[in-house]
Amino acid sequence: MSVWEISHWELVVRMILAVVLGGLIGIEREWSNHAAGFRTHILVCLGSATIMLLSSYGFSQFANEYNVRMDPARLAAQVISGIGFLGAGAILRNGNMIKGLTTAASVWVVAAIGLSVGAGFYMGALLCTFLVLISLFLLNKWEKHLLRNRRYHEVGIHIIDNPGSLGKIATILGDYDLAIVNLKMIPNESTPDDPLAVPSMQILFSLKIQKQENLVIALEHIAKLDVVLSLESQHITSIKSTGSKMSVFSE
């Protein structure tokens, strides 16, 4: 068999392996409730593997043509540069808080894994998948433990702009030893055509905490204030609303 040809069995093995490896990384992102999850990572990895297979073996009928030079990397290079648009869609910014960088990076590295599988570079694909899972699962917990007292925690709160609203929130933060390092207030544009509209503003806190559990408890109390419309933090996975009450669930 020519170097530019591949058997159907080998083709099936490579594409299924791409689905499995991409799915393993996607499960972790899905479990962590991120935008790009299980199916997204599978599709990126499978698509990259398919493009690599196409680039390597899809033009084998031209291999013996005069003045034709085969370049298996020509389509793969476009995947590496072009996959960035998908990763950029996973990055969200809310004031000073930026989310989705790790997910965007995982989408990009899954594309590299797919290209490796498509090229038959199995050891590299398996080793890369193993190291990515180690990074996402174990190093993530180690990083949080190591930097728990050094990193500032960003919290965004949308409140009704009434006198004393900010004071109530600051009091709760102080009661739980949460030091406010930086504070930014962004007034929302009013809508004079809506008679029911109430003035509101977005408050962005940078907090220094001593204990993680204190942050969760404080946010639960803040979320139950009547002046609080919504609350977002890097340590919140969901906010449930029941009537005028909101409950905070931590990671």
Number of C-alpha atoms within 10 A of each C-alpha: 6 7 9 16 14 15 8 8 8 11 15 11 13 23 20 14 21 33 21 15 23 28 24 18 24 26 16 16 23 17 10 13 13 17 16 20 20 19 15 19 30 25 20 26 32 29 20 28 30 23 21 26 26 17 21 23 18 16 14 17 10 13 16 10 9 7 8 9 10 16 10 18 14 12 16 27 12 11 20 15 10 12 19 14 11 15 19 15 13 18 16 13 9 11 15 13 17 12 15 18 14 15 23 22 16 22 30 23 22 31 27 23 29 34 28 25 30 31 23 18 14 16 11 14 22 17 11 18 19 14 11 18 16 12 14 17 14 11 13 12 11 12 11 12 10 11 10 16 14 11 13 17 20 20 22 22 21 20 23 19 17 12 8 10 15 16 10 13 20 16 12 16 22 12 11 17 16 22 17 16 11 12 13 12 15 12 13 13 9 12 11 9 7 8 7 8 10 12 14 19 18 20 18 22 23 20 20 20 21 15 13 13 12 16 20 19 17 19 25 19 16 24 26 17 16 13 20 21 17 17 21 20 19 14 16 15 14 15 15 11 13 7 6 12 14 22 16 23 15 18 10
